[in-house]
Amino acid sequence: MTPTTATRTAAALGFLAVALGAFGAHGLKSLLVHNGTTAIWEKAVFYHFIHTVVLFVLAGKEPLAKGPYLFFLAGMVIFSGSLYVLAVTNILWLGAITPVGGLGLLAGWAGVFWGRK
């Protein structure tokens, strides 16, 4: 993965975080209220956005820390993705997938701490 690809991926995820945040607050508001999952959607957007910023920081470092970058990316998709789907569908077993994404995020942070490339 090149630094340009890493930056563009982070930019796309940032765009998506803002779009999903707005969509949840406006387009899905009644559904999320009906499902009682507004807080779940907000948690998904929060973790999505925070880790998008982390991806931007990592993309700007030379050399690119590919291991942590990919762990954060996978963690975001699994963690926030499962919460987004859970919030919309109210399929509760999806909550069992979320911790796998959390482990990916933790692995990303551990990789940054230990300086893994």
Number of C-alpha atoms within 10 A of each C-alpha: 11 11 18 11 11 21 17 14 17 24 16 12 22 20 14 16 21 14 13 20 20 14 12 21 15 10 12 18 15 13 16 20 12 12 14 13 20 20 12 18 23 19 16 25 25 15 17 26 22 13 22 24 15 17 24 20 15 21 24 14 10 8 11 17 21 19 16 27 28 18 22 27 24 20 26 26 19 21 25 26 21 22 25 23 17 20 27 19 14 18 11 11 10 17 16 9 14 21 15 16 22 20 17 22 25 16 19 26 17 14 19 16 10 10 11 12 12
